[in-house]
Amino acid sequence: MIGGIELGGTKVVVAVAEPSAPERPVGLDRFPTTSPEETLARVQRFFAGWDLDRVGIASFGPLDLRGGAILPTPKAAWSGFALRARTESLLGVPCTLETDVNAAALAEARFGRGRAADPVLYLTVGTGIGGGLIANGAPIHGLMHPEIGHLPMPPADDDPFAGVCPFHRRCLEGLASGPAIEARAGRPAPELRPTDPIWDRVAAYLAHGLAMTVLVVSPERIVLGGGVMEQAHLFPKIRAHLRALLHPYLPHRALDDEIDRYVVPAGLRDPGVIGALLLALLPSRDIIVG
């Protein structure tokens, strides 16, 4: 059996599956993310009754993927925590560590809306903005891992909003995440009407972030997930802005009459934990690149 752990900033999802069917967990549980010790104790209790061969961990970041630790993060108790080593010690099996968004990208590429495409870009837009890239069937790394949510955004003379990112202010996350939308509007995104002009501003920034990534990586499919993207009316706006930014310079049908099939909503309910299960099956050479 293989195990998967999706360690999020607010909740943990754990699952067990047969190696032949990682997309169909036979056991699954969810619980809040608390201290490292308490959280891993609950993880250990969940897996106690299963005969595991390997476990994949999809974690919030930023991460030191080579060292297996969580880098400085607003969740102070987790900063510097040796996540991979501690989990391996508790469970007694090898563990593969990856970012939560790269794991979700892997799941969408294998079983979701990214199937039959390579490379695949997965962008989640919610409390934060994160991007995962899958090429040749495996997550892309380099110095670290992609941080698409922190791409700097072009200045807009008619937009006085300063941004909410504590590191960069006017990066993609600082301007288009759920907290950014709430800071602009004075109320959460789900309470805004689809006709609110804020949405066109958000769509324009998201399209800029996608355009930068398309120009660098040239993905064959873009999958958008996360709480903000539950606002289905955002998709036509994003597609229109992306088409205007890239067409006709990139004269490809995916950026013109087939853009509805190029920029698509996520297709999986739990892509993070399914991705974690997939990580347990990847050869180690596919995990760390560079």
VOPAGU-2260 file (C-alpha; in pm, 1 decimal, decimal comma):
REM VOPAGU-2260
SITE   aa  ch    i         X         Y         Z
SITE  MET   A    0       0,0       0,0       0,0
SITE  ILE   A    1     102,3     362,5     -48,4
SITE  GLY   A    2      20,5     659,2     172,0
SITE  GLY   A    3     -34,6    1026,6      96,0
SITE  ILE   A    4     -20,3    1330,4     323,0
SITE  GLU   A    5    -145,5    1671,0     210,2
SITE  LEU   A    6     -17,6    1914,5     472,0
SITE  GLY   A    7    -195,8    2246,5     431,6
SITE  GLY   A    8    -175,2    2561,2     634,0
SITE  THR   A    9    -514,4    2498,4     794,7
SITE  LYS   A   10    -593,4    2129,7     739,0
SITE  VAL   A   11    -433,6    1793,1     671,5
SITE  VAL   A   12    -568,8    1526,1     437,0
SITE  VAL   A   13    -427,9    1173,3     467,3
SITE  ALA   A   14    -505,4     878,7     242,9
SITE  VAL   A   15    -409,9     520,6     160,2
SITE  ALA   A   16    -439,2     355,8    -180,3
SITE  GLU   A   17    -333,0      55,3    -381,0
SITE  PRO   A   18     -26,5     136,5    -594,6
SITE  SER   A   19    -226,0      42,3    -903,6
SITE  ALA   A   20    -501,5     296,6    -827,9
SITE  PRO   A   21    -365,8     608,1    -652,5
SITE  GLU   A   22    -664,9     805,3    -778,9
SITE  ARG   A   23    -903,4     588,9    -573,0
SITE  PRO   A   24    -805,6     601,0    -203,2
SITE  VAL   A   25    -937,6     316,0       9,6
SITE  GLY   A   26    -897,4     518,9     329,9
SITE  LEU   A   27    -905,3     894,6     386,8
SITE  ASP   A   28    -927,0    1138,4     677,2
SITE  ARG   A   29    -909,2    1513,9     736,5
SITE  PHE   A   30    -812,6    1710,2    1046,7
SITE  PRO   A   31    -680,9    2057,0    1139,1
SITE  THR   A   32    -314,3    2148,8    1108,6
SITE  THR   A   33    -186,7    2229,3    1458,5
SITE  SER   A   34     165,5    2195,9    1600,3
SITE  PRO   A   35     412,5    1967,4    1420,5
SITE  GLU   A   36     412,5    1714,9    1704,5
SITE  GLU   A   37      35,3    1694,4    1739,8
SITE  THR   A   38     -22,8    1691,4    1364,9
SITE  LEU   A   39     224,6    1411,5    1297,8
SITE  ALA   A   40      86,2    1212,2    1590,8
SITE  ARG   A   41    -254,2    1213,7    1419,9
SITE  VAL   A   42     -89,3    1119,0    1090,3
SITE  GLN   A   43      81,1     827,5    1263,5
SITE  ARG   A   44    -246,3     709,5    1418,1
SITE  PHE   A   45    -420,4     713,5    1081,4
SITE  PHE   A   46    -153,5     501,3     911,8
SITE  ALA   A   47    -105,3     264,2    1206,5
SITE  GLY   A   48    -338,8      -1,3    1067,4
SITE  TRP   A   49    -193,0      -8,5     716,8
SITE  ASP   A   50     106,5    -195,1     574,8
SITE  LEU   A   51     278,7      84,7     386,8
SITE  ASP   A   52     565,5      63,1     140,0
SITE  ARG   A   53     614,4     434,9      81,9
SITE  VAL   A   54     449,7     771,8     157,6
SITE  GLY   A   55     427,0    1094,4     -41,1
SITE  ILE   A   56     405,5    1430,0     137,6
SITE  ALA   A   57     252,9    1734,0     -34,5
SITE  SER   A   58     323,9    2028,5     193,9
SITE  PHE   A   59     273,5    2401,2     215,4
SITE  GLY   A   60     597,8    2590,9     170,6
SITE  PRO   A   61     835,8    2724,3      93,9
SITE  LEU   A   62    1032,8    2401,9     112,7
SITE  ASP   A   63    1392,0    2288,4     106,1
SITE  LEU   A   64    1323,0    1986,9    -112,7
SITE  ARG   A   65    1675,4    1849,5     -92,3
SITE  GLY   A   66    1700,1    1882,9     284,4
SITE  GLY   A   67    1339,3    1783,6     341,9
SITE  ALA   A   68    1252,0    2079,2     565,3
SITE  ILE   A   69    1002,6    2364,3     572,8
SITE  LEU   A   70    1172,0    2700,1     521,7
SITE  PRO   A   71    1074,7    3016,3     716,4
SITE  THR   A   72     696,9    3048,4     704,8
SITE  PRO   A   73     427,9    3256,6     879,2
SITE  LYS   A   74     334,5    2934,5    1064,5
SITE  ALA   A   75     621,7    2988,1    1307,7
SITE  ALA   A   76     607,3    2645,9    1474,3
SITE  TRP   A   77     673,8    2481,6    1136,7
SITE  SER   A   78     965,3    2704,0    1028,6
SITE  GLY   A   79    1276,5    2490,8     991,3
SITE  PHE   A   80    1085,8    2172,9    1074,4
SITE  ALA   A   81    1255,1    1860,2     931,2
SITE  LEU   A   82     930,6    1729,7     785,5
SITE  ARG   A   83    1058,6    1443,6     572,5
SITE  ALA   A   84    1299,0    1298,9     832,3
SITE  ARG   A   85    1048,1    1324,3    1116,9
SITE  THR   A   86     772,5    1160,4     913,0
SITE  GLU   A   87    1002,2     879,8     800,2
SITE  SER   A   88    1105,4     820,7    1161,4
SITE  LEU   A   89     744,6     798,9    1279,5
SITE  LEU   A   90     611,2     583,6     994,9
SITE  GLY   A   91     919,4     370,3     931,5
SITE  VAL   A   92     898,1     399,6     551,6
SITE  PRO   A   93    1066,8     621,3     288,1
SITE  CYS   A   94     886,7     949,4     220,5
SITE  THR   A   95     894,5    1179,0     -81,9
SITE  LEU   A   96     844,3    1550,8     -15,4
SITE  GLU   A   97     694,3    1793,3    -264,9
SITE  THR   A   98     505,8    2122,4    -261,7
SITE  ASP   A   99     129,7    2091,7    -228,8
SITE  VAL   A  100      70,5    2276,7    -553,4
SITE  ASN   A  101     318,9    2066,2    -753,7
SITE  ALA   A  102     149,9    1755,7    -615,7
SITE  ALA   A  103    -191,4    1888,8    -718,6
SITE  ALA   A  104     -49,2    1967,7   -1062,5
SITE  LEU   A  105      75,3    1610,2   -1090,0
SITE  ALA   A  106    -270,4    1475,0   -1001,1
SITE  GLU   A  107    -446,7    1698,8   -1252,8
SITE  ALA   A  108    -193,0    1601,9   -1519,4
SITE  ARG   A  109    -246,1    1229,3   -1460,8
SITE  PHE   A  110    -615,5    1205,2   -1374,9
SITE  GLY   A  111    -775,8    1549,4   -1410,6
SITE  ARG   A  112    -815,0    1819,8   -1672,1
SITE  GLY   A  113    -447,2    1808,6   -1768,6
SITE  ARG   A  114    -459,2    1456,4   -1910,7
SITE  ALA   A  115    -293,7    1406,6   -2251,3
SITE  ALA   A  116    -111,4    1740,4   -2217,0
SITE  ASP   A  117     255,8    1802,1   -2138,3
SITE  PRO   A  118     374,2    2038,1   -1998,6
SITE  VAL   A  119      81,7    2123,5   -1769,9
SITE  LEU   A  120      49,7    2438,1   -1560,1
SITE  TYR   A  121    -170,6    2419,8   -1251,2
SITE  LEU   A  122    -249,9    2743,3   -1069,2
SITE  THR   A  123    -443,3    2753,1    -744,7
SITE  VAL   A  124    -603,5    3083,4    -645,6
SITE  GLY   A  125    -728,9    3105,4    -290,1
SITE  THR   A  126    -582,4    3225,7      38,5
SITE  GLY   A  127    -257,4    3238,9    -156,9
SITE  ILE   A  128    -163,1    3180,7    -518,8
SITE  GLY   A  129      63,0    2892,1    -610,2
SITE  GLY   A  130     166,8    2732,9    -934,5
SITE  GLY   A  131     284,5    2383,7   -1019,9
SITE  LEU   A  132     447,5    2275,3   -1344,3
SITE  ILE   A  133     457,3    1920,0   -1477,7
SITE  ALA   A  134     691,9    1836,8   -1766,3
SITE  ASN   A  135     775,6    1488,9   -1896,1
SITE  GLY   A  136     534,5    1356,5   -1634,0
SITE  ALA   A  137     719,9    1494,7   -1331,5
SITE  PRO   A  138     728,8    1819,2   -1128,3
SITE  ILE   A  139     975,6    2086,6   -1238,5
SITE  HIS   A  140    1239,2    2207,1    -993,0
SITE  GLY   A  141    1558,3    2404,9   -1014,6
SITE  LEU   A  142    1710,9    2619,7    -745,9
SITE  MET   A  143    1396,1    2549,2    -543,6
SITE  HIS   A  144    1044,0    2510,1    -678,7
SITE  PRO   A  145     819,6    2738,8    -886,4
SITE  GLU   A  146     680,2    3044,0    -705,7
SITE  ILE   A  147     443,1    3167,1    -974,4
SITE  GLY   A  148     221,7    3339,6    -719,0
SITE  HIS   A  149     497,2    3591,4    -653,3
SITE  LEU   A  150     553,5    3705,3   -1010,0
SITE  PRO   A  151     573,9    4087,3   -1009,8
SITE  MET   A  152     279,2    4252,0   -1177,1
SITE  PRO   A  153     310,8    4548,5   -1415,5
SITE  PRO   A  154     222,8    4884,8   -1261,7
SITE  ALA   A  155    -126,3    5014,2   -1336,1
SITE  ASP   A  156    -176,2    5390,4   -1314,6
SITE  ASP   A  157    -547,7    5350,1   -1254,3
SITE  ASP   A  158    -507,6    5096,0    -971,3
SITE  PRO   A  159    -418,7    5254,1    -637,2
SITE  PHE   A  160    -434,4    4921,5    -448,8
SITE  ALA   A  161    -100,3    4858,5    -277,8
SITE  GLY   A  162    -126,8    4478,9    -257,6
SITE  VAL   A  163    -131,2    4250,1      45,1
SITE  CYS   A  164     180,4    4037,1       3,1
SITE  PRO   A  165     413,2    4111,2     298,1
SITE  PHE   A  166     717,8    4038,0      80,7
SITE  HIS   A  167     641,2    4197,4    -256,2
SITE  ARG   A  168     315,4    4392,5    -215,6
SITE  ARG   A  169     223,1    4408,1    -586,3
SITE  CYS   A  170     294,0    4050,6    -692,2
SITE  LEU   A  171      26,1    3821,5    -835,9
SITE  GLU   A  172     -68,0    3687,1    -492,6
SITE  GLY   A  173     -65,8    4035,6    -344,3
SITE  LEU   A  174    -315,0    4160,5    -603,4
SITE  ALA   A  175    -540,3    3867,2    -697,9
SITE  SER   A  176    -559,5    3623,1    -404,9
SITE  GLY   A  177    -864,8    3583,7    -182,5
SITE  PRO   A  178    -723,8    3816,7      88,5
SITE  ALA   A  179    -637,7    4075,2    -179,0
SITE  ILE   A  180    -993,4    4067,3    -313,9
SITE  GLU   A  181   -1133,2    4103,0      37,7
SITE  ALA   A  182    -898,1    4392,1     114,5
SITE  ARG   A  183   -1009,6    4571,8    -202,3
SITE  ALA   A  184   -1381,5    4512,1    -154,2
SITE  GLY   A  185   -1412,7    4514,4     224,3
SITE  ARG   A  186   -1586,1    4175,0     217,9
SITE  PRO   A  187   -1499,2    3818,6     109,7
SITE  ALA   A  188   -1495,3    3722,0    -257,1
SITE  PRO   A  189   -1802,0    3489,1    -236,2
SITE  GLU   A  190   -2012,3    3786,6    -126,2
SITE  LEU   A  191   -1931,6    3990,6    -439,1
SITE  ARG   A  192   -2164,5    3995,9    -735,6
SITE  PRO   A  193   -2032,1    3861,1   -1067,3
SITE  THR   A  194   -2084,1    4210,6   -1212,0
SITE  ASP   A  195   -1855,3    4377,0    -957,2
SITE  PRO   A  196   -1576,2    4559,3   -1149,6
SITE  ILE   A  197   -1318,8    4408,5    -913,1
SITE  TRP   A  198   -1346,4    4079,6   -1101,8
SITE  ASP   A  199   -1220,0    4224,9   -1427,8
SITE  ARG   A  200    -918,7    4367,9   -1242,9
SITE  VAL   A  201    -849,0    4030,1   -1080,3
SITE  ALA   A  202    -887,7    3850,6   -1413,7
SITE  ALA   A  203    -643,9    4090,2   -1579,4
SITE  TYR   A  204    -376,9    4025,1   -1316,6
SITE  LEU   A  205    -427,8    3648,3   -1332,3
SITE  ALA   A  206    -400,4    3660,9   -1712,0
SITE  HIS   A  207     -71,9    3856,1   -1682,5
SITE  GLY   A  208      68,2    3587,4   -1454,1
SITE  LEU   A  209     -45,0    3313,9   -1691,6
SITE  ALA   A  210      96,0    3499,0   -1994,7
SITE  MET   A  211     439,9    3525,1   -1833,5
SITE  THR   A  212     438,1    3153,4   -1761,4
SITE  VAL   A  213     312,7    3063,7   -2109,5
SITE  LEU   A  214     595,9    3264,7   -2265,9
SITE  VAL   A  215     857,7    3087,2   -2052,5
SITE  VAL   A  216     725,1    2730,8   -2020,9
SITE  SER   A  217     478,0    2699,2   -2312,1
SITE  PRO   A  218     236,4    2461,3   -2134,1
SITE  GLU   A  219      -8,4    2260,6   -2342,5
SITE  ARG   A  220    -283,2    2305,1   -2081,8
SITE  ILE   A  221    -356,8    2550,8   -1801,4
SITE  VAL   A  222    -568,0    2421,6   -1510,9
SITE  LEU   A  223    -705,2    2669,5   -1256,4
SITE  GLY   A  224    -823,3    2563,8    -909,8
SITE  GLY   A  225    -868,2    2700,7    -559,9
SITE  GLY   A  226   -1149,9    2880,8    -383,2
SITE  VAL   A  227   -1141,7    3200,3    -588,9
SITE  MET   A  228   -1175,3    3001,5    -911,2
SITE  GLU   A  229   -1509,8    2865,1    -790,1
SITE  GLN   A  230   -1633,9    3196,3    -933,0
SITE  ALA   A  231   -1700,8    3045,9   -1275,7
SITE  HIS   A  232   -1759,2    3385,4   -1433,3
SITE  LEU   A  233   -1385,7    3454,1   -1396,0
SITE  PHE   A  234   -1287,6    3204,2   -1664,2
SITE  PRO   A  235   -1422,4    3395,0   -1969,3
SITE  LYS   A  236   -1261,3    3714,4   -1837,7
SITE  ILE   A  237    -923,1    3548,4   -1785,5
SITE  ARG   A  238    -935,0    3383,8   -2127,7
SITE  ALA   A  239   -1019,6    3714,0   -2296,8
SITE  HIS   A  240    -732,8    3897,1   -2126,3
SITE  LEU   A  241    -488,6    3613,8   -2200,9
SITE  ARG   A  242    -590,5    3608,4   -2568,1
SITE  ALA   A  243    -539,6    3985,0   -2591,1
SITE  LEU   A  244    -195,1    3959,7   -2431,6
SITE  LEU   A  245     -59,5    3672,3   -2643,0
SITE  HIS   A  246    -248,6    3668,7   -2972,9
SITE  PRO   A  247    -150,2    3723,8   -3252,7
SITE  TYR   A  248     214,9    3716,3   -3137,9
SITE  LEU   A  249     169,5    3347,6   -3051,1
SITE  PRO   A  250     -50,7    3236,8   -3342,3
SITE  HIS   A  251    -174,5    2911,5   -3196,1
SITE  ARG   A  252    -534,7    2792,4   -3201,3
SITE  ALA   A  253    -512,7    2721,0   -2825,4
SITE  LEU   A  254    -484,7    3096,7   -2773,7
SITE  ASP   A  255    -763,4    3177,7   -3016,8
SITE  ASP   A  256   -1070,7    2970,5   -3101,2
SITE  GLU   A  257    -973,3    2678,8   -2869,6
SITE  ILE   A  258    -892,0    2884,8   -2561,1
SITE  ASP   A  259   -1194,1    2741,2   -2377,5
SITE  ARG   A  260   -1014,0    2406,0   -2388,4
SITE  TYR   A  261    -674,9    2557,0   -2307,0
SITE  VAL   A  262    -760,1    2738,5   -1981,7
SITE  VAL   A  263    -984,7    2503,7   -1784,1
SITE  PRO   A  264   -1116,1    2452,7   -1428,8
SITE  ALA   A  265    -967,1    2180,2   -1210,9
SITE  GLY   A  266   -1131,1    1840,7   -1243,6
SITE  LEU   A  267   -1041,8    1664,6    -917,7
SITE  ARG   A  268   -1198,0    1706,3    -573,2
SITE  ASP   A  269    -880,0    1626,4    -376,2
SITE  PRO   A  270    -588,6    1685,7    -615,0
SITE  GLY   A  271    -340,8    1753,7    -332,6
SITE  VAL   A  272    -371,2    1419,2    -157,0
SITE  ILE   A  273    -404,3    1227,2    -484,8
SITE  GLY   A  274     -84,9    1399,0    -592,2
SITE  ALA   A  275      76,3    1295,4    -262,7
SITE  LEU   A  276     -15,9     934,4    -336,1
SITE  LEU   A  277     137,3     969,0    -682,3
SITE  LEU   A  278     458,1    1101,9    -527,8
SITE  ALA   A  279     497,8     772,0    -346,3
SITE  LEU   A  280     520,5     602,5    -685,9
SITE  LEU   A  281     768,1     836,2    -858,7
SITE  PRO   A  282    1132,5     727,3    -885,2
SITE  SER   A  283    1354,6     952,0    -673,5
SITE  ARG   A  284    1527,3    1085,3    -987,3
SITE  ASP   A  285    1193,9    1236,1   -1094,5
SITE  ILE   A  286    1156,6    1431,7    -772,5
SITE  ILE   A  287    1469,2    1645,6    -753,9
SITE  VAL   A  288    1593,2    1808,2   -1072,9
SITE  GLY   A  289    1896,2    2033,7   -1094,6
